[in-house]
Amino acid sequence: MCKNILNEIESYREKMVQLTATLPLSSEEVVEVSSKLDCLLNEYEKTKTK
C-alpha cells in the first residue's frame, strides 16, 4: 500500500510541475491537483506513524 501511495504522490507532483509551468497557482486545475496531492501526503504520513 505504501508503495502505491508513493507512486500516486509522484504522479500528482509531476502533474503540478506541468500545470504550474503554464497556469497560475490560483487556477482551478492547479488547486484541484494540489488538494489531491495534499490528501495523498497526509495519507502517507498516517501510514508512516502507525
mmCIF file of the N, C-alpha and C atoms, coordinates in Angstrom:
data_MODEL
# 
_entry.id   MODEL 
# 
loop_
_atom_site.group_PDB 
_atom_site.id 
_atom_site.type_symbol 
_atom_site.label_atom_id 
_atom_site.label_alt_id 
_atom_site.label_comp_id 
_atom_site.label_asym_id 
_atom_site.label_entity_id 
_atom_site.label_seq_id 
_atom_site.pdbx_PDB_ins_code 
_atom_site.Cartn_x 
_atom_site.Cartn_y 
_atom_site.Cartn_z 
_atom_site.occupancy 
_atom_site.B_iso_or_equiv 
_atom_site.pdbx_formal_charge 
_atom_site.auth_seq_id 
_atom_site.auth_comp_id 
_atom_site.auth_asym_id 
_atom_site.auth_atom_id 
_atom_site.pdbx_PDB_model_num 
ATOM 1   N N  . MET A 1 1  ? 0.819  -1.199 0.000   1.00 0.00 ? 1  MET A N  1 
ATOM 2   C CA . MET A 1 1  ? 0.000  0.000  0.000   1.00 0.00 ? 1  MET A CA 1 
ATOM 3   C C  . MET A 1 1  ? 0.856  1.253  0.000   1.00 0.00 ? 1  MET A C  1 
ATOM 4   N N  . CYS A 1 2  ? 1.879  1.266  0.803   1.00 0.00 ? 2  CYS A N  1 
ATOM 5   C CA . CYS A 1 2  ? 2.745  2.435  0.909   1.00 0.00 ? 2  CYS A CA 1 
ATOM 6   C C  . CYS A 1 2  ? 3.387  2.768  -0.439  1.00 0.00 ? 2  CYS A C  1 
ATOM 7   N N  . LYS A 1 3  ? 3.797  1.747  -1.163  1.00 0.00 ? 3  LYS A N  1 
ATOM 8   C CA . LYS A 1 3  ? 4.429  1.970  -2.458  1.00 0.00 ? 3  LYS A CA 1 
ATOM 9   C C  . LYS A 1 3  ? 3.438  2.576  -3.453  1.00 0.00 ? 3  LYS A C  1 
ATOM 10  N N  . ASN A 1 4  ? 2.184  2.124  -3.389  1.00 0.00 ? 4  ASN A N  1 
ATOM 11  C CA . ASN A 1 4  ? 1.145  2.664  -4.258  1.00 0.00 ? 4  ASN A CA 1 
ATOM 12  C C  . ASN A 1 4  ? 0.923  4.151  -3.974  1.00 0.00 ? 4  ASN A C  1 
ATOM 13  N N  . ILE A 1 5  ? 0.874  4.519  -2.700  1.00 0.00 ? 5  ILE A N  1 
ATOM 14  C CA . ILE A 1 5  ? 0.703  5.926  -2.334  1.00 0.00 ? 5  ILE A CA 1 
ATOM 15  C C  . ILE A 1 5  ? 1.877  6.750  -2.848  1.00 0.00 ? 5  ILE A C  1 
ATOM 16  N N  . LEU A 1 6  ? 3.075  6.229  -2.703  1.00 0.00 ? 6  LEU A N  1 
ATOM 17  C CA . LEU A 1 6  ? 4.253  6.954  -3.188  1.00 0.00 ? 6  LEU A CA 1 
ATOM 18  C C  . LEU A 1 6  ? 4.199  7.153  -4.700  1.00 0.00 ? 6  LEU A C  1 
ATOM 19  N N  . ASN A 1 7  ? 3.723  6.156  -5.422  1.00 0.00 ? 7  ASN A N  1 
ATOM 20  C CA . ASN A 1 7  ? 3.575  6.289  -6.877  1.00 0.00 ? 7  ASN A CA 1 
ATOM 21  C C  . ASN A 1 7  ? 2.550  7.363  -7.224  1.00 0.00 ? 7  ASN A C  1 
ATOM 22  N N  . GLU A 1 8  ? 1.447  7.380  -6.493  1.00 0.00 ? 8  GLU A N  1 
ATOM 23  C CA . GLU A 1 8  ? 0.428  8.398  -6.736  1.00 0.00 ? 8  GLU A CA 1 
ATOM 24  C C  . GLU A 1 8  ? 0.956  9.792  -6.402  1.00 0.00 ? 8  GLU A C  1 
ATOM 25  N N  . ILE A 1 9  ? 1.671  9.901  -5.301  1.00 0.00 ? 9  ILE A N  1 
ATOM 26  C CA . ILE A 1 9  ? 2.267  11.189 -4.918  1.00 0.00 ? 9  ILE A CA 1 
ATOM 27  C C  . ILE A 1 9  ? 3.183  11.688 -6.020  1.00 0.00 ? 9  ILE A C  1 
ATOM 28  N N  . GLU A 1 10 ? 4.025  10.831 -6.521  1.00 0.00 ? 10 GLU A N  1 
ATOM 29  C CA . GLU A 1 10 ? 4.951  11.226 -7.591  1.00 0.00 ? 10 GLU A CA 1 
ATOM 30  C C  . GLU A 1 10 ? 4.190  11.638 -8.846  1.00 0.00 ? 10 GLU A C  1 
ATOM 31  N N  . SER A 1 11 ? 3.134  10.920 -9.167  1.00 0.00 ? 11 SER A N  1 
ATOM 32  C CA . SER A 1 11 ? 2.332  11.249 -10.339 1.00 0.00 ? 11 SER A CA 1 
ATOM 33  C C  . SER A 1 11 ? 1.701  12.638 -10.205 1.00 0.00 ? 11 SER A C  1 
ATOM 34  N N  . TYR A 1 12 ? 1.114  12.918 -9.046  1.00 0.00 ? 12 TYR A N  1 
ATOM 35  C CA . TYR A 1 12 ? 0.493  14.228 -8.834  1.00 0.00 ? 12 TYR A CA 1 
ATOM 36  C C  . TYR A 1 12 ? 1.534  15.333 -8.732  1.00 0.00 ? 12 TYR A C  1 
ATOM 37  N N  . ARG A 1 13 ? 2.688  15.020 -8.206  1.00 0.00 ? 13 ARG A N  1 
ATOM 38  C CA . ARG A 1 13 ? 3.768  16.012 -8.153  1.00 0.00 ? 13 ARG A CA 1 
ATOM 39  C C  . ARG A 1 13 ? 4.169  16.413 -9.571  1.00 0.00 ? 13 ARG A C  1 
ATOM 40  N N  . GLU A 1 14 ? 4.298  15.425 -10.443 1.00 0.00 ? 14 GLU A N  1 
ATOM 41  C CA . GLU A 1 14 ? 4.642  15.706 -11.841 1.00 0.00 ? 14 GLU A CA 1 
ATOM 42  C C  . GLU A 1 14 ? 3.553  16.530 -12.524 1.00 0.00 ? 14 GLU A C  1 
ATOM 43  N N  . LYS A 1 15 ? 2.289  16.212 -12.224 1.00 0.00 ? 15 LYS A N  1 
ATOM 44  C CA . LYS A 1 15 ? 1.185  16.994 -12.791 1.00 0.00 ? 15 LYS A CA 1 
ATOM 45  C C  . LYS A 1 15 ? 1.270  18.448 -12.330 1.00 0.00 ? 15 LYS A C  1 
ATOM 46  N N  . MET A 1 16 ? 1.602  18.646 -11.055 1.00 0.00 ? 16 MET A N  1 
ATOM 47  C CA . MET A 1 16 ? 1.731  20.006 -10.528 1.00 0.00 ? 16 MET A CA 1 
ATOM 48  C C  . MET A 1 16 ? 2.810  20.774 -11.268 1.00 0.00 ? 16 MET A C  1 
ATOM 49  N N  . VAL A 1 17 ? 3.944  20.137 -11.471 1.00 0.00 ? 17 VAL A N  1 
ATOM 50  C CA . VAL A 1 17 ? 5.044  20.790 -12.179 1.00 0.00 ? 17 VAL A CA 1 
ATOM 51  C C  . VAL A 1 17 ? 4.608  21.190 -13.582 1.00 0.00 ? 17 VAL A C  1 
ATOM 52  N N  . GLN A 1 18 ? 3.949  20.285 -14.274 1.00 0.00 ? 18 GLN A N  1 
ATOM 53  C CA . GLN A 1 18 ? 3.498  20.578 -15.637 1.00 0.00 ? 18 GLN A CA 1 
ATOM 54  C C  . GLN A 1 18 ? 2.460  21.693 -15.666 1.00 0.00 ? 18 GLN A C  1 
ATOM 55  N N  . LEU A 1 19 ? 1.494  21.624 -14.773 1.00 0.00 ? 19 LEU A N  1 
ATOM 56  C CA . LEU A 1 19 ? 0.437  22.631 -14.761 1.00 0.00 ? 19 LEU A CA 1 
ATOM 57  C C  . LEU A 1 19 ? 0.956  24.016 -14.396 1.00 0.00 ? 19 LEU A C  1 
ATOM 58  N N  . THR A 1 20 ? 1.820  24.080 -13.398 1.00 0.00 ? 20 THR A N  1 
ATOM 59  C CA . THR A 1 20 ? 2.294  25.388 -12.947 1.00 0.00 ? 20 THR A CA 1 
ATOM 60  C C  . THR A 1 20 ? 3.249  26.036 -13.935 1.00 0.00 ? 20 THR A C  1 
ATOM 61  N N  . ALA A 1 21 ? 3.708  25.287 -14.902 1.00 0.00 ? 21 ALA A N  1 
ATOM 62  C CA . ALA A 1 21 ? 4.543  25.877 -15.944 1.00 0.00 ? 21 ALA A CA 1 
ATOM 63  C C  . ALA A 1 21 ? 3.714  26.748 -16.884 1.00 0.00 ? 21 ALA A C  1 
ATOM 64  N N  . THR A 1 22 ? 2.407  26.463 -16.959 1.00 0.00 ? 22 THR A N  1 
ATOM 65  C CA . THR A 1 22 ? 1.567  27.195 -17.904 1.00 0.00 ? 22 THR A CA 1 
ATOM 66  C C  . THR A 1 22 ? 0.355  27.888 -17.280 1.00 0.00 ? 22 THR A C  1 
ATOM 67  N N  . LEU A 1 23 ? 0.008  27.524 -16.051 1.00 0.00 ? 23 LEU A N  1 
ATOM 68  C CA . LEU A 1 23 ? -1.183 28.081 -15.409 1.00 0.00 ? 23 LEU A CA 1 
ATOM 69  C C  . LEU A 1 23 ? -0.818 28.797 -14.113 1.00 0.00 ? 23 LEU A C  1 
ATOM 70  N N  . PRO A 1 24 ? -1.611 29.784 -13.729 1.00 0.00 ? 24 PRO A N  1 
ATOM 71  C CA . PRO A 1 24 ? -1.371 30.434 -12.433 1.00 0.00 ? 24 PRO A CA 1 
ATOM 72  C C  . PRO A 1 24 ? -1.697 29.475 -11.283 1.00 0.00 ? 24 PRO A C  1 
ATOM 73  N N  . LEU A 1 25 ? -1.064 29.701 -10.149 1.00 0.00 ? 25 LEU A N  1 
ATOM 74  C CA . LEU A 1 25 ? -1.282 28.831 -8.996  1.00 0.00 ? 25 LEU A CA 1 
ATOM 75  C C  . LEU A 1 25 ? -2.730 28.839 -8.518  1.00 0.00 ? 25 LEU A C  1 
ATOM 76  N N  . SER A 1 26 ? -3.437 29.896 -8.808  1.00 0.00 ? 26 SER A N  1 
ATOM 77  C CA . SER A 1 26 ? -4.826 30.002 -8.359  1.00 0.00 ? 26 SER A CA 1 
ATOM 78  C C  . SER A 1 26 ? -5.833 29.394 -9.333  1.00 0.00 ? 26 SER A C  1 
ATOM 79  N N  . SER A 1 27 ? -5.353 28.836 -10.433 1.00 0.00 ? 27 SER A N  1 
ATOM 80  C CA . SER A 1 27 ? -6.287 28.242 -11.392 1.00 0.00 ? 27 SER A CA 1 
ATOM 81  C C  . SER A 1 27 ? -6.948 27.003 -10.794 1.00 0.00 ? 27 SER A C  1 
ATOM 82  N N  . GLU A 1 28 ? -8.146 26.724 -11.252 1.00 0.00 ? 28 GLU A N  1 
ATOM 83  C CA . GLU A 1 28 ? -8.923 25.603 -10.715 1.00 0.00 ? 28 GLU A CA 1 
ATOM 84  C C  . GLU A 1 28 ? -8.180 24.269 -10.859 1.00 0.00 ? 28 GLU A C  1 
ATOM 85  N N  . GLU A 1 29 ? -7.555 24.055 -12.005 1.00 0.00 ? 29 GLU A N  1 
ATOM 86  C CA . GLU A 1 29 ? -6.844 22.789 -12.239 1.00 0.00 ? 29 GLU A CA 1 
ATOM 87  C C  . GLU A 1 29 ? -5.685 22.615 -11.258 1.00 0.00 ? 29 GLU A C  1 
ATOM 88  N N  . VAL A 1 30 ? -4.925 23.669 -11.045 1.00 0.00 ? 30 VAL A N  1 
ATOM 89  C CA . VAL A 1 30 ? -3.782 23.590 -10.127 1.00 0.00 ? 30 VAL A CA 1 
ATOM 90  C C  . VAL A 1 30 ? -4.270 23.366 -8.701  1.00 0.00 ? 30 VAL A C  1 
ATOM 91  N N  . VAL A 1 31 ? -5.313 24.066 -8.305  1.00 0.00 ? 31 VAL A N  1 
ATOM 92  C CA . VAL A 1 31 ? -5.855 23.911 -6.956  1.00 0.00 ? 31 VAL A CA 1 
ATOM 93  C C  . VAL A 1 31 ? -6.360 22.491 -6.738  1.00 0.00 ? 31 VAL A C  1 
ATOM 94  N N  . GLU A 1 32 ? -7.020 21.921 -7.713  1.00 0.00 ? 32 GLU A N  1 
ATOM 95  C CA . GLU A 1 32 ? -7.533 20.548 -7.584  1.00 0.00 ? 32 GLU A CA 1 
ATOM 96  C C  . GLU A 1 32 ? -6.395 19.540 -7.433  1.00 0.00 ? 32 GLU A C  1 
ATOM 97  N N  . VAL A 1 33 ? -5.371 19.663 -8.269  1.00 0.00 ? 33 VAL A N  1 
ATOM 98  C CA . VAL A 1 33 ? -4.236 18.732 -8.193  1.00 0.00 ? 33 VAL A CA 1 
ATOM 99  C C  . VAL A 1 33 ? -3.488 18.927 -6.881  1.00 0.00 ? 33 VAL A C  1 
ATOM 100 N N  . SER A 1 34 ? -3.339 20.168 -6.469  1.00 0.00 ? 34 SER A N  1 
ATOM 101 C CA . SER A 1 34 ? -2.662 20.462 -5.208  1.00 0.00 ? 34 SER A CA 1 
ATOM 102 C C  . SER A 1 34 ? -3.418 19.864 -4.026  1.00 0.00 ? 34 SER A C  1 
ATOM 103 N N  . SER A 1 35 ? -4.730 19.971 -4.059  1.00 0.00 ? 35 SER A N  1 
ATOM 104 C CA . SER A 1 35 ? -5.556 19.417 -2.994  1.00 0.00 ? 35 SER A CA 1 
ATOM 105 C C  . SER A 1 35 ? -5.416 17.897 -2.923  1.00 0.00 ? 35 SER A C  1 
ATOM 106 N N  . LYS A 1 36 ? -5.454 17.259 -4.066  1.00 0.00 ? 36 LYS A N  1 
ATOM 107 C CA . LYS A 1 36 ? -5.298 15.796 -4.102  1.00 0.00 ? 36 LYS A CA 1 
ATOM 108 C C  . LYS A 1 36 ? -3.912 15.389 -3.608  1.00 0.00 ? 36 LYS A C  1 
ATOM 109 N N  . LEU A 1 37 ? -2.907 16.144 -4.011  1.00 0.00 ? 37 LEU A N  1 
ATOM 110 C CA . LEU A 1 37 ? -1.543 15.862 -3.555  1.00 0.00 ? 37 LEU A CA 1 
ATOM 111 C C  . LEU A 1 37 ? -1.443 16.015 -2.042  1.00 0.00 ? 37 LEU A C  1 
ATOM 112 N N  . ASP A 1 38 ? -2.055 17.050 -1.486  1.00 0.00 ? 38 ASP A N  1 
ATOM 113 C CA . ASP A 1 38 ? -2.065 17.231 -0.033  1.00 0.00 ? 38 ASP A CA 1 
ATOM 114 C C  . ASP A 1 38 ? -2.712 16.043 0.668   1.00 0.00 ? 38 ASP A C  1 
ATOM 115 N N  . CYS A 1 39 ? -3.837 15.585 0.137   1.00 0.00 ? 39 CYS A N  1 
ATOM 116 C CA . CYS A 1 39 ? -4.522 14.428 0.735   1.00 0.00 ? 39 CYS A CA 1 
ATOM 117 C C  . CYS A 1 39 ? -3.639 13.185 0.710   1.00 0.00 ? 39 CYS A C  1 
ATOM 118 N N  . LEU A 1 40 ? -2.983 12.966 -0.416  1.00 0.00 ? 40 LEU A N  1 
ATOM 119 C CA . LEU A 1 40 ? -2.098 11.803 -0.532  1.00 0.00 ? 40 LEU A CA 1 
ATOM 120 C C  . LEU A 1 40 ? -0.925 11.899 0.436   1.00 0.00 ? 40 LEU A C  1 
ATOM 121 N N  . LEU A 1 41 ? -0.360 13.082 0.566   1.00 0.00 ? 41 LEU A N  1 
ATOM 122 C CA . LEU A 1 41 ? 0.758  13.263 1.502   1.00 0.00 ? 41 LEU A CA 1 
ATOM 123 C C  . LEU A 1 41 ? 0.310  13.031 2.939   1.00 0.00 ? 41 LEU A C  1 
ATOM 124 N N  . ASN A 1 42 ? -0.879 13.512 3.278   1.00 0.00 ? 42 ASN A N  1 
ATOM 125 C CA . ASN A 1 42 ? -1.414 13.267 4.622   1.00 0.00 ? 42 ASN A CA 1 
ATOM 126 C C  . ASN A 1 42 ? -1.653 11.786 4.858   1.00 0.00 ? 42 ASN A C  1 
ATOM 127 N N  . GLU A 1 43 ? -2.190 11.111 3.865   1.00 0.00 ? 43 GLU A N  1 
ATOM 128 C CA . GLU A 1 43 ? -2.422 9.667  3.974   1.00 0.00 ? 43 GLU A CA 1 
ATOM 129 C C  . GLU A 1 43 ? -1.105 8.922  4.165   1.00 0.00 ? 43 GLU A C  1 
ATOM 130 N N  . TYR A 1 44 ? -0.103 9.326  3.416   1.00 0.00 ? 44 TYR A N  1 
ATOM 131 C CA . TYR A 1 44 ? 1.215  8.695  3.541   1.00 0.00 ? 44 TYR A CA 1 
ATOM 132 C C  . TYR A 1 44 ? 1.792  8.911  4.932   1.00 0.00 ? 44 TYR A C  1 
ATOM 133 N N  . GLU A 1 45 ? 1.672  10.116 5.456   1.00 0.00 ? 45 GLU A N  1 
ATOM 134 C CA . GLU A 1 45 ? 2.169  10.409 6.800   1.00 0.00 ? 45 GLU A CA 1 
ATOM 135 C C  . GLU A 1 45 ? 1.477  9.542  7.854   1.00 0.00 ? 45 GLU A C  1 
ATOM 136 N N  . LYS A 1 46 ? 0.193  9.317  7.672   1.00 0.00 ? 46 LYS A N  1 
ATOM 137 C CA . LYS A 1 46 ? -0.548 8.467  8.612   1.00 0.00 ? 46 LYS A CA 1 
ATOM 138 C C  . LYS A 1 46 ? -0.017 7.044  8.590   1.00 0.00 ? 46 LYS A C  1 
ATOM 139 N N  . THR A 1 47 ? 0.326  6.531  7.412   1.00 0.00 ? 47 THR A N  1 
ATOM 140 C CA . THR A 1 47 ? 0.832  5.160  7.318   1.00 0.00 ? 47 THR A CA 1 
ATOM 141 C C  . THR A 1 47 ? 2.221  5.045  7.938   1.00 0.00 ? 47 THR A C  1 
ATOM 142 N N  . LYS A 1 48 ? 2.984  6.111  7.878   1.00 0.00 ? 48 LYS A N  1 
ATOM 143 C CA . LYS A 1 48 ? 4.337  6.087  8.471   1.00 0.00 ? 48 LYS A CA 1 
ATOM 144 C C  . LYS A 1 48 ? 4.323  6.092  9.976   1.00 0.00 ? 48 LYS A C  1 
ATOM 145 N N  . THR A 1 49 ? 3.317  6.718  10.568  1.00 0.00 ? 49 THR A N  1 
ATOM 146 C CA . THR A 1 49 ? 3.275  6.849  12.019  1.00 0.00 ? 49 THR A CA 1 
ATOM 147 C C  . THR A 1 49 ? 2.617  5.663  12.711  1.00 0.00 ? 49 THR A C  1 
ATOM 148 N N  . LYS A 1 50 ? 2.019  4.764  11.941  1.00 0.00 ? 50 LYS A N  1 
ATOM 149 C CA . LYS A 1 50 ? 1.359  3.591  12.533  1.00 0.00 ? 50 LYS A CA 1 
ATOM 150 C C  . LYS A 1 50 ? 2.349  2.532  12.894  1.00 0.00 ? 50 LYS A C  1 
# 
